[in-house]
Amino acid sequence: MATRYDEALSGLPLLLPAHPPEGDTHAWHLYVTRLSDDASLDRDVFISEMAKFWRGLQRPLHPAPYAPILAHPVPAGQPASSLVATAEFRRVVSLPIFSSMTDSQVEQVIETVRKILW
């Protein structure tokens, strides 16, 4: 599934996930992408558009796979600023990927992402 996403989504304004070093195996329990700087929409609009087109999965996206530390409660006296993490969080989208996902569902995700970003 990750290979299919890589092939079909390359060339879009989307930064694809890094792959493990040669010889290592990735579990691919998440397929975390980032909207590139030249994407014509932000993450919230992307997720909203995905929801309009999506059919077939209970929860097609992980809207916030990794909230920046700034979004978590901070103990008194601890600094709570991370501009880079916050900026990246606004671009991160985790696409559906799970062991029982069908080829048809993968293709539907690809088709929807391509419609939204083209």
Secondary structure as the mmCIF struct_conf table of DSSP 4:
data_model
#
loop_
_struct_conf.conf_type_id
_struct_conf.id
_struct_conf.beg_label_comp_id
_struct_conf.beg_label_asym_id
_struct_conf.beg_label_seq_id
_struct_conf.end_label_comp_id
_struct_conf.end_label_asym_id
_struct_conf.end_label_seq_id
HELX_RH_AL_P HELX_RH_AL_P1 ALA A 2 LEU A 9
TURN_TY1_P TURN_TY1_P1 SER A 10 GLY A 11
BEND BEND1 LEU A 12 PRO A 13
STRN STRN1 LEU A 14 LEU A 15
HELX_LH_PP_P HELX_LH_PP_P1 LEU A 16 PRO A 21
TURN_TY1_P TURN_TY1_P2 GLU A 22 GLY A 23
BEND BEND2 HIS A 29 HIS A 29
STRN STRN2 TYR A 31 LEU A 35
TURN_TY1_P TURN_TY1_P3 ASP A 37 ASP A 38
BEND BEND3 SER A 40 LEU A 41
HELX_RH_AL_P HELX_RH_AL_P2 ARG A 43 PHE A 53
BEND BEND4 GLY A 56 GLY A 56
BEND BEND5 GLN A 58 GLN A 58
STRN STRN3 HIS A 62 HIS A 62
BEND BEND6 PRO A 63 PRO A 63
BEND BEND7 PRO A 65 TYR A 66
HELX_RH_3T_P HELX_RH_3T_P1 ILE A 69 ALA A 71
BEND BEND8 HIS A 72 HIS A 72
TURN_TY1_P TURN_TY1_P4 ALA A 76 GLY A 77
HELX_RH_AL_P HELX_RH_AL_P3 LEU A 83 PHE A 89
TURN_TY1_P TURN_TY1_P5 ARG A 90 ARG A 91
STRN STRN4 VAL A 92 LEU A 95
TURN_TY1_P TURN_TY1_P6 SER A 99 SER A 100
HELX_RH_AL_P HELX_RH_AL_P4 ASP A 103 LEU A 117
#
